[in-house]
């Protein structure tokens, strides 16, 4: 798909955009803006675990949607005042994670004028796939 991003803020500035949001509350950090992906991390701790000690599926979905929404915004014209708003998301939770940090990578599957589709892979510290998610976003004006 080539380079889909129309602007490239630093990972640090993208992390700052999470201030005061659920992403900040869960400890999401954006770590890399690659040639065709956005990557970040999420700690597996008391904020993100379910009562039985596993990474909560809802935490994984929030992480996936955060990455895909930010990546979707990077594909839009910054002067047009558009954003990518999630309208559907699914997730397959494939491996339990109980501690450490998971890494999520969002890559585009489809980038249209009105919709985008993103695949988000969430892996544990050993690089094993813990969650595979897909999000559809609507391209909307602010």
C-alpha angles and dihedrals in degrees: 000000000000121000107339097178118103093187132022117206116180120268087246093056091048090051089051089057087065092064110128094011137107087260091062092045090056093045100248114172124188108224108172143018102200131186092273105001146059119219133193144157136239124194118231100223142114091304094056106030128095120229093274094058100258128121103273115245089224090056090053091050093048089049092049093048092047092054095044094046093050092045090048091053090052088060093057130084106266091212094054095068093230130145137186112245120191114242100168135015135174132182137194110205103209107166133026117240119194105173146004125040132313123211123216127199122192119200128175121250096175131008111188133162093258105021141030130196120206133188116210121194117195115196135184124236091275091056093252117146109253100167135011115198137176124199130190115205131193116223104231138170118250 
